[in-house]
Amino acid sequence: MRADQNSYLRQVYSSTECETEISCAGGKLVVLIFCARWSGPCQMISKAMEGLSNYKNDVVFIEVDVDACESVADRYDINSLPSFALVRNHQLLSRHSGVDLLGLSDLIERYK
């Protein structure tokens, strides 16, 4: 489900929804953004991630609510927020944690 009509950032609230979005991405790079509504750092990066997703429209960005999708967070061994998993064809390529968006952007460029 898209955050809004003009955004390439999708938000998911169930593991089934997340798996469907990853499958629909085909061979594209998927960036899973693990966040929670109660997390201050997650709130800080929210607008930045929306901007990044609009700029890099050849990459699929999926915001995963860790409270609603615990099994997805467990699958990707997420221990801190915000955290990111770069995935292609359901295979984990890399992980990144924290609010270092420059580092995340570099990883995206490496794997896309």
N, CA, C and O atoms as a GROMACS GRO file, in nm:
protein
  448
    1MET      N    1   0.085  -0.117   0.000
    1MET     CA    2   0.000   0.000   0.000
    1MET      C    3   0.089   0.123   0.000
    1MET      O    4   0.180   0.133   0.083
    2ARG      N    5   0.067   0.214  -0.088
    2ARG     CA    6   0.150   0.333  -0.099
    2ARG      C    7   0.117   0.434   0.010
    2ARG      O    8   0.002   0.449   0.052
    3ALA      N    9   0.221   0.502   0.056
    3ALA     CA   10   0.201   0.606   0.156
    3ALA      C   11   0.113   0.717   0.100
    3ALA      O   12   0.026   0.768   0.170
    4ASP      N   13   0.135   0.754  -0.024
    4ASP     CA   14   0.048   0.846  -0.095
    4ASP      C   15   0.070   0.828  -0.244
    4ASP      O   16   0.160   0.754  -0.284
    5GLN      N   17  -0.009   0.894  -0.325
    5GLN     CA   18  -0.003   0.873  -0.470
    5GLN      C   19   0.131   0.912  -0.531
    5GLN      O   20   0.172   0.851  -0.630
    6ASN      N   21   0.199   1.011  -0.475
    6ASN     CA   22   0.321   1.063  -0.535
    6ASN      C   23   0.448   1.002  -0.478
    6ASN      O   24   0.557   1.044  -0.515
    7SER      N   25   0.437   0.906  -0.390
    7SER     CA   26   0.553   0.850  -0.323
    7SER      C   27   0.584   0.709  -0.373
    7SER      O   28   0.493   0.634  -0.409
    8TYR      N   29   0.712   0.676  -0.375
    8TYR     CA   30   0.755   0.540  -0.408
    8TYR      C   31   0.777   0.460  -0.280
    8TYR      O   32   0.828   0.348  -0.285
    9LEU      N   33   0.738   0.516  -0.167
    9LEU     CA   34   0.751   0.452  -0.038
    9LEU      C   35   0.621   0.380  -0.003
    9LEU      O   36   0.515   0.442   0.006
   10ARG      N   37   0.632   0.249   0.017
   10ARG     CA   38   0.515   0.170   0.054
   10ARG      C   39   0.521   0.142   0.203
   10ARG      O   40   0.630   0.129   0.260
   11GLN      N   41   0.407   0.132   0.267
   11GLN     CA   42   0.400   0.100   0.409
   11GLN      C   43   0.326  -0.032   0.425
   11GLN      O   44   0.222  -0.053   0.363
   12VAL      N   45   0.381  -0.121   0.508
   12VAL     CA   46   0.316  -0.250   0.530
   12VAL      C   47   0.293  -0.271   0.680
   12VAL      O   48   0.369  -0.224   0.764
   13TYR      N   49   0.186  -0.343   0.708
   13TYR     CA   50   0.146  -0.367   0.847
   13TYR      C   51   0.123  -0.515   0.876
   13TYR      O   52   0.063  -0.549   0.978
   14SER      N   53   0.168  -0.602   0.786
   14SER     CA   54   0.162  -0.746   0.812
   14SER      C   55   0.274  -0.814   0.736
   14SER      O   56   0.324  -0.762   0.636
   15SER      N   57   0.314  -0.930   0.784
   15SER     CA   58   0.421  -1.003   0.716
   15SER      C   59   0.377  -1.048   0.577
   15SER      O   60   0.458  -1.052   0.484
   16THR      N   61   0.250  -1.082   0.562
   16THR     CA   62   0.198  -1.122   0.431
   16THR      C   63   0.207  -1.006   0.333
   16THR      O   64   0.248  -1.023   0.218
   17GLU      N   65   0.168  -0.889   0.378
   17GLU     CA   66   0.173  -0.769   0.294
   17GLU      C   67   0.318  -0.739   0.254
   17GLU      O   68   0.345  -0.701   0.140
   18CYS      N   69   0.410  -0.756   0.347
   18CYS     CA   70   0.552  -0.731   0.319
   18CYS      C   71   0.604  -0.829   0.214
   18CYS      O   72   0.670  -0.788   0.118
   19GLU      N   73   0.576  -0.956   0.231
   19GLU     CA   74   0.621  -1.058   0.136
   19GLU      C   75   0.563  -1.034  -0.003
   19GLU      O   76   0.631  -1.053  -0.104
   20THR      N   77   0.438  -0.991  -0.008
   20THR     CA   78   0.375  -0.960  -0.137
   20THR      C   79   0.447  -0.845  -0.206
   20THR      O   80   0.474  -0.852  -0.326
   21GLU      N   81   0.477  -0.740  -0.131
   21GLU     CA   82   0.547  -0.624  -0.190
   21GLU      C   83   0.686  -0.664  -0.240
   21GLU      O   84   0.727  -0.619  -0.347
   22ILE      N   85   0.757  -0.746  -0.164
   22ILE     CA   86   0.890  -0.791  -0.208
   22ILE      C   87   0.878  -0.874  -0.335
   22ILE      O   88   0.957  -0.857  -0.428
   23SER      N   89   0.780  -0.962  -0.341
   23SER     CA   90   0.759  -1.044  -0.462
   23SER      C   91   0.724  -0.959  -0.582
   23SER      O   92   0.773  -0.984  -0.692
   24CYS      N   93   0.641  -0.857  -0.562
   24CYS     CA   94   0.600  -0.769  -0.672
   24CYS      C   95   0.716  -0.686  -0.726
   24CYS      O   96   0.711  -0.638  -0.839
   25ALA      N   97   0.821  -0.670  -0.646
   25ALA     CA   98   0.936  -0.591  -0.689
   25ALA      C   99   1.017  -0.664  -0.797
   25ALA      O  100   1.098  -0.602  -0.866
   26GLY      N  101   0.996  -0.794  -0.810
   26GLY     CA  102   1.071  -0.870  -0.910
   26GLY      C  103   1.219  -0.866  -0.879
   26GLY      O  104   1.260  -0.895  -0.766
   27GLY      N  105   1.300  -0.830  -0.977
   27GLY     CA  106   1.445  -0.825  -0.961
   27GLY      C  107   1.498  -0.692  -0.912
   27GLY      O  108   1.620  -0.673  -0.902
   28LYS      N  109   1.408  -0.598  -0.881
   28LYS     CA  110   1.454  -0.467  -0.832
   28LYS      C  111   1.509  -0.478  -0.691
   28LYS      O  112   1.474  -0.569  -0.616
   29LEU      N  113   1.595  -0.384  -0.657
   29LEU     CA  114   1.644  -0.373  -0.521
   29LEU      C  115   1.530  -0.325  -0.433
   29LEU      O  116   1.456  -0.233  -0.469
   30VAL      N  117   1.515  -0.388  -0.317
   30VAL     CA  118   1.414  -0.350  -0.218
   30VAL      C  119   1.487  -0.303  -0.093
   30VAL      O  120   1.576  -0.372  -0.043
   31VAL      N  121   1.448  -0.186  -0.043
   31VAL     CA  122   1.501  -0.136   0.084
   31VAL      C  123   1.388  -0.148   0.186
   31VAL      O  124   1.288  -0.078   0.177
   32LEU      N  125   1.407  -0.238   0.283
   32LEU     CA  126   1.312  -0.251   0.392
   32LEU      C  127   1.353  -0.156   0.502
   32LEU      O  128   1.466  -0.161   0.552
   33ILE      N  129   1.262  -0.069   0.541
   33ILE     CA  130   1.288   0.032   0.643
   33ILE      C  131   1.213  -0.012   0.768
   33ILE      O  132   1.090  -0.007   0.772
   34PHE      N  133   1.286  -0.056   0.870
   34PHE     CA  134   1.224  -0.104   0.992
   34PHE      C  135   1.212   0.010   1.091
   34PHE      O  136   1.313   0.065   1.137
   35CYS      N  137   1.088   0.046   1.124
   35CYS     CA  138   1.060   0.158   1.212
   35CYS      C  139   0.943   0.126   1.304
   35CYS      O  140   0.874   0.024   1.289
   36ALA      N  141   0.923   0.216   1.400
   36ALA     CA  142   0.807   0.209   1.489
   36ALA      C  143   0.758   0.351   1.513
   36ALA      O  144   0.837   0.445   1.518
   37ARG      N  145   0.628   0.365   1.528
   37ARG     CA  146   0.569   0.498   1.548
   37ARG      C  147   0.621   0.566   1.675
   37ARG      O  148   0.628   0.688   1.680
   38TRP      N  149   0.658   0.489   1.776
   38TRP     CA  150   0.701   0.543   1.904
   38TRP      C  151   0.849   0.582   1.905
   38TRP      O  152   0.895   0.642   2.002
   39SER      N  153   0.923   0.550   1.800
   39SER     CA  154   1.067   0.574   1.795
   39SER      C  155   1.098   0.715   1.743
   39SER      O  156   1.063   0.749   1.631
   40GLY      N  157   1.164   0.795   1.827
   40GLY     CA  158   1.204   0.930   1.786
   40GLY      C  159   1.294   0.931   1.663
   40GLY      O  160   1.267   1.007   1.570
   41PRO      N  161   1.401   0.848   1.659
   41PRO     CA  162   1.486   0.846   1.540
   41PRO      C  163   1.410   0.807   1.413
   41PRO      O  164   1.438   0.858   1.305
   42CYS      N  165   1.312   0.715   1.426
   42CYS     CA  166   1.232   0.677   1.309
   42CYS      C  167   1.149   0.796   1.260
   42CYS      O  168   1.137   0.818   1.140
   43GLN      N  169   1.093   0.870   1.352
   43GLN     CA  170   1.016   0.988   1.314
   43GLN      C  171   1.105   1.092   1.246
   43GLN      O  172   1.062   1.161   1.154
   44MET      N  173   1.231   1.103   1.294
   44MET     CA  174   1.324   1.200   1.236
   44MET      C  175   1.354   1.169   1.090
   44MET      O  176   1.364   1.261   1.009
   45ILE      N  177   1.368   1.041   1.055
   45ILE     CA  178   1.407   1.008   0.919
   45ILE      C  179   1.289   0.987   0.824
   45ILE      O  180   1.310   0.967   0.704
   46SER      N  181   1.170   0.993   0.875
   46SER     CA  182   1.052   0.963   0.793
   46SER      C  183   1.045   1.046   0.666
   46SER      O  184   1.031   0.991   0.557
   47LYS      N  185   1.053   1.177   0.678
   47LYS     CA  186   1.045   1.265   0.560
   47LYS      C  187   1.165   1.247   0.469
   47LYS      O  188   1.153   1.251   0.347
   48ALA      N  189   1.282   1.225   0.529
   48ALA     CA  190   1.403   1.203   0.447
   48ALA      C  191   1.389   1.076   0.364
   48ALA      O  192   1.431   1.073   0.248
   49MET      N  193   1.331   0.972   0.422
   49MET     CA  194   1.313   0.847   0.348
   49MET      C  195   1.212   0.865   0.235
   49MET      O  196   1.229   0.808   0.127
   50GLU      N  197   1.109   0.942   0.259
   50GLU     CA  198   1.013   0.968   0.152
   50GLU      C  199   1.080   1.042   0.037
   50GLU      O  200   1.057   1.011  -0.080
   51GLY      N  201   1.165   1.140   0.069
   51GLY     CA  202   1.238   1.213  -0.034
   51GLY      C  203   1.334   1.123  -0.109
   51GLY      O  204   1.343   1.131  -0.231
   52LEU      N  205   1.405   1.037  -0.037
   52LEU     CA  206   1.499   0.944  -0.100
   52LEU      C  207   1.425   0.848  -0.192
   52LEU      O  208   1.472   0.816  -0.301
   53SER      N  209   1.309   0.802  -0.149
   53SER     CA  210   1.232   0.708  -0.231
   53SER      C  211   1.182   0.774  -0.359
   53SER      O  212   1.172   0.708  -0.462
   54ASN      N  213   1.150   0.902  -0.354
   54ASN     CA  214   1.107   0.973  -0.474
   54ASN      C  215   1.224   0.997  -0.570
   54ASN      O  216   1.204   0.999  -0.691
   55TYR      N  217   1.343   1.015  -0.516
   55TYR     CA  218   1.462   1.040  -0.597
   55TYR      C  219   1.512   0.913  -0.663
   55TYR      O  220   1.558   0.915  -0.778
   56LYS      N  221   1.505   0.802  -0.593
   56LYS     CA  222   1.556   0.674  -0.643
   56LYS      C  223   1.437   0.586  -0.681
   56LYS      O  224   1.409   0.486  -0.616
   57ASN      N  225   1.369   0.625  -0.788
   57ASN     CA  226   1.245   0.555  -0.824
   57ASN      C  227   1.268   0.421  -0.894
   57ASN      O  228   1.171   0.357  -0.935
   58ASP      N  229   1.393   0.376  -0.908
   58ASP     CA  230   1.420   0.244  -0.961
   58ASP      C  231   1.445   0.143  -0.849
   58ASP      O  232   1.483   0.028  -0.873
   59VAL      N  233   1.421   0.187  -0.727
   59VAL     CA  234   1.436   0.104  -0.608
   59VAL      C  235   1.302   0.104  -0.535
   59VAL      O  236   1.234   0.206  -0.530
   60VAL      N  237   1.264  -0.010  -0.478
   60VAL     CA  238   1.139  -0.020  -0.403
   60VAL      C  239   1.170  -0.001  -0.255
   60VAL      O  240   1.253  -0.072  -0.199
   61PHE      N  241   1.103   0.096  -0.193
   61PHE     CA  242   1.120   0.124  -0.051
   61PHE      C  243   0.995   0.077   0.022
   61PHE      O  244   0.883   0.114  -0.014
   62ILE      N  245   1.014  -0.003   0.125
   62ILE     CA  246   0.902  -0.056   0.202
   62ILE      C  247   0.925  -0.026   0.349
   62ILE      O  248   1.022  -0.073   0.408
   63GLU      N  249   0.837   0.053   0.408
   63GLU     CA  250   0.845   0.083   0.550
   63GLU      C  251   0.771  -0.027   0.627
   63GLU      O  252   0.652  -0.050   0.605
   64VAL      N  253   0.843  -0.093   0.716
   64VAL     CA  254   0.790  -0.206   0.792
   64VAL      C  255   0.769  -0.164   0.936
   64VAL      O  256   0.864  -0.127   1.005
   65ASP      N  257   0.646  -0.168   0.982
   65ASP     CA  258   0.613  -0.138   1.121
   65ASP      C  259   0.654  -0.260   1.204
   65ASP      O  260   0.592  -0.366   1.193
   66VAL      N  261   0.757  -0.245   1.288
   66VAL     CA  262   0.809  -0.361   1.361
   66VAL      C  263   0.710  -0.416   1.464
   66VAL      O  264   0.714  -0.534   1.496
   67ASP      N  265   0.621  -0.332   1.514
   67ASP     CA  266   0.522  -0.380   1.610
   67ASP      C  267   0.418  -0.468   1.542
   67ASP      O  268   0.369  -0.563   1.602
   68ALA      N  269   0.385  -0.438   1.419
   68ALA     CA  270   0.286  -0.515   1.344
   68ALA      C  271   0.349  -0.632   1.268
   68ALA      O  272   0.281  -0.728   1.233
   69CYS      N  273   0.479  -0.623   1.242
   69CYS     CA  274   0.547  -0.724   1.158
   69CYS      C  275   0.668  -0.782   1.231
   69CYS      O  276   0.778  -0.782   1.177
   70GLU      N  277   0.647  -0.831   1.351
   70GLU     CA  278   0.758  -0.885   1.431
   70GLU      C  279   0.832  -0.997   1.359
   70GLU      O  280   0.954  -1.006   1.368
   71SER      N  281   0.759  -1.082   1.289
   71SER     CA  282   0.825  -1.195   1.221
   71SER      C  283   0.918  -1.148   1.110
   71SER      O  284   1.021  -1.211   1.086
   72VAL      N  285   0.884  -1.039   1.043
   72VAL     CA  286   0.971  -0.985   0.939
   72VAL      C  287   1.097  -0.927   1.002
   72VAL      O  288   1.207  -0.949   0.952
   73ALA      N  289   1.081  -0.853   1.113
   73ALA     CA  290   1.197  -0.798   1.184
   73ALA      C  291   1.288  -0.911   1.234
   73ALA      O  292   1.410  -0.899   1.229
   74ASP      N  293   1.228  -1.019   1.283
   74ASP     CA  294   1.307  -1.134   1.329
   74ASP      C  295   1.381  -1.200   1.214
   74ASP      O  296   1.498  -1.237   1.227
   75ARG      N  297   1.314  -1.212   1.100
   75ARG     CA  298   1.376  -1.277   0.984
   75ARG      C  299   1.503  -1.205   0.940
   75ARG      O  300   1.600  -1.268   0.900
   76TYR      N  301   1.502  -1.071   0.949
   76TYR     CA  302   1.617  -0.992   0.906
   76TYR      C  303   1.706  -0.950   1.023
   76TYR      O  304   1.793  -0.865   1.009
   77ASP      N  305   1.683  -1.012   1.140
   77ASP     CA  306   1.766  -0.992   1.259
   77ASP      C  307   1.779  -0.844   1.296
   77ASP      O  308   1.889  -0.793   1.315
   78ILE      N  309   1.666  -0.777   1.306
   78ILE     CA  310   1.662  -0.634   1.338
   78ILE      C  311   1.664  -0.618   1.490
   78ILE      O  312   1.578  -0.670   1.560
   79ASN      N  313   1.765  -0.544   1.539
   79ASN     CA  314   1.783  -0.525   1.682
   79ASN      C  315   1.779  -0.380   1.726
   79ASN      O  316   1.776  -0.352   1.846
   80SER      N  317   1.778  -0.286   1.632
   80SER     CA  318   1.773  -0.144   1.666
   80SER      C  319   1.692  -0.071   1.561
   80SER      O  320   1.671  -0.120   1.450
   81LEU      N  321   1.645   0.047   1.599
   81LEU     CA  322   1.563   0.129   1.508
   81LEU      C  323   1.625   0.266   1.492
   81LEU      O  324   1.678   0.322   1.588
   82PRO      N  325   1.617   0.321   1.374
   82PRO     CA  326   1.574   0.256   1.251
   82PRO      C  327   1.683   0.162   1.198
   82PRO      O  328   1.802   0.182   1.222
   83SER      N  329   1.639   0.061   1.128
   83SER     CA  330   1.730  -0.032   1.060
   83SER      C  331   1.679  -0.056   0.919
   83SER      O  332   1.561  -0.037   0.889
   84PHE      N  333   1.770  -0.095   0.833
   84PHE     CA  334   1.739  -0.113   0.692
   84PHE      C  335   1.794  -0.246   0.645
   84PHE      O  336   1.904  -0.286   0.684
   85ALA      N  337   1.718  -0.315   0.561
   85ALA     CA  338   1.766  -0.438   0.497
   85ALA      C  339   1.753  -0.419   0.347
   85ALA      O  340   1.646  -0.383   0.297
   86LEU      N  341   1.861  -0.442   0.275
   86LEU     CA  342   1.858  -0.436   0.129
   86LEU      C  343   1.842  -0.578   0.077
   86LEU      O  344   1.921  -0.667   0.108
   87VAL      N  345   1.737  -0.597  -0.003
   87VAL     CA  346   1.695  -0.730  -0.045
   87VAL      C  347   1.670  -0.730  -0.196
   87VAL      O  348   1.622  -0.632  -0.252
   88ARG      N  349   1.702  -0.841  -0.259
   88ARG     CA  350   1.664  -0.862  -0.399
   88ARG      C  351   1.620  -1.008  -0.412
   88ARG      O  352   1.690  -1.099  -0.369
   89ASN      N  353   1.503  -1.028  -0.472
   89ASN     CA  354   1.449  -1.164  -0.489
   89ASN      C  355   1.446  -1.240  -0.355
   89ASN      O  356   1.482  -1.357  -0.349
   90HIS      N  357   1.404  -1.172  -0.250
   90HIS     CA  358   1.392  -1.229  -0.115
   90HIS      C  359   1.525  -1.266  -0.051
   90HIS      O  360   1.526  -1.331   0.054
   91GLN      N  361   1.637  -1.228  -0.112
   91GLN     CA  362   1.769  -1.258  -0.057
   91GLN      C  363   1.829  -1.132   0.005
   91GLN      O  364   1.834  -1.027  -0.058
   92LEU      N  365   1.874  -1.144   0.129
   92LEU     CA  366   1.937  -1.032   0.199
   92LEU      C  367   2.072  -1.001   0.137
   92LEU      O  368   2.157  -1.089   0.125
   93LEU      N  369   2.092  -0.875   0.098
   93LEU     CA  370   2.220  -0.830   0.042
   93LEU      C  371   2.304  -0.759   0.147
   93LEU      O  372   2.425  -0.778   0.154
   94SER      N  373   2.239  -0.676   0.228
   94SER     CA  374   2.311  -0.598   0.328
   94SER      C  375   2.213  -0.542   0.430
   94SER      O  376   2.093  -0.534   0.405
   95ARG      N  377   2.268  -0.505   0.546
   95ARG     CA  378   2.189  -0.437   0.650
   95ARG      C  379   2.259  -0.308   0.687
   95ARG      O  380   2.380  -0.292   0.670
   96HIS      N  381   2.179  -0.214   0.740
   96HIS     CA  382   2.231  -0.085   0.782
   96HIS      C  383   2.145  -0.038   0.898
   96HIS      O  384   2.023  -0.056   0.896
   97SER      N  385   2.206   0.023   0.999
   97SER     CA  386   2.130   0.072   1.115
   97SER      C  387   2.162   0.218   1.140
   97SER      O  388   2.269   0.268   1.106
   98GLY      N  389   2.066   0.286   1.202
   98GLY     CA  390   2.086   0.424   1.244
   98GLY      C  391   2.036   0.525   1.143
   98GLY      O  392   1.973   0.490   1.043
   99VAL      N  393   2.065   0.652   1.171
   99VAL     CA  394   2.013   0.761   1.089
   99VAL      C  395   2.116   0.812   0.987
   99VAL      O  396   2.100   0.923   0.936
  100ASP      N  397   2.218   0.734   0.958
  100ASP     CA  398   2.321   0.771   0.860
  100ASP      C  399   2.267   0.747   0.718
  100ASP      O  400   2.290   0.642   0.659
  101LEU      N  401   2.196   0.845   0.667
  101LEU     CA  402   2.133   0.829   0.536
  101LEU      C  403   2.235   0.834   0.422
  101LEU      O  404   2.210   0.777   0.316
  102LEU      N  405   2.347   0.899   0.442
  102LEU     CA  406   2.452   0.900   0.340
  102LEU      C  407   2.509   0.759   0.323
  102LEU      O  408   2.530   0.714   0.211
  103GLY      N  409   2.534   0.692   0.433
  103GLY     CA  410   2.581   0.554   0.427
  103GLY      C  411   2.479   0.463   0.362
  103GLY      O  412   2.515   0.376   0.282
  104LEU      N  413   2.352   0.482   0.394
  104LEU     CA  414   2.246   0.403   0.332
  104LEU      C  415   2.240   0.430   0.183
  104LEU      O  416   2.226   0.337   0.104
  105SER      N  417   2.250   0.554   0.145
  105SER     CA  418   2.246   0.590   0.003
  105SER      C  419   2.361   0.526  -0.073
  105SER      O  420   2.344   0.481  -0.186
  106ASP      N  421   2.479   0.522  -0.011
  106ASP     CA  422   2.595   0.456  -0.074
  106ASP      C  423   2.568   0.307  -0.094
  106ASP      O  424   2.601   0.252  -0.199
  107LEU      N  425   2.508   0.241   0.007
  107LEU     CA  426   2.474   0.099  -0.007
  107LEU      C  427   2.374   0.076  -0.120
  107LEU      O  428   2.386  -0.019  -0.197
  108ILE      N  429   2.275   0.164  -0.128
  108ILE     CA  430   2.176   0.152  -0.234
  108ILE      C  431   2.242   0.162  -0.370
  108ILE      O  432   2.211   0.083  -0.460
  109GLU      N  433   2.331   0.257  -0.387
  109GLU     CA  434   2.401   0.273  -0.514
  109GLU      C  435   2.485   0.150  -0.546
  109GLU      O  436   2.494   0.110  -0.663
  110ARG      N  437   2.547   0.090  -0.446
  110ARG     CA  438   2.630  -0.028  -0.468
  110ARG      C  439   2.549  -0.147  -0.517
  110ARG      O  440   2.595  -0.223  -0.603
  111TYR      N  441   2.429  -0.165  -0.463
  111TYR     CA  442   2.351  -0.284  -0.493
  111TYR      C  443   2.245  -0.268  -0.600
  111TYR      O  444   2.189  -0.367  -0.646
  112LYS      N  445   2.214  -0.146  -0.642
  112LYS     CA  446   2.106  -0.132  -0.739
  112LYS      C  447   2.156  -0.161  -0.876
  112LYS      O  448   2.080  -0.154  -0.973
   0.00000   0.00000   0.00000
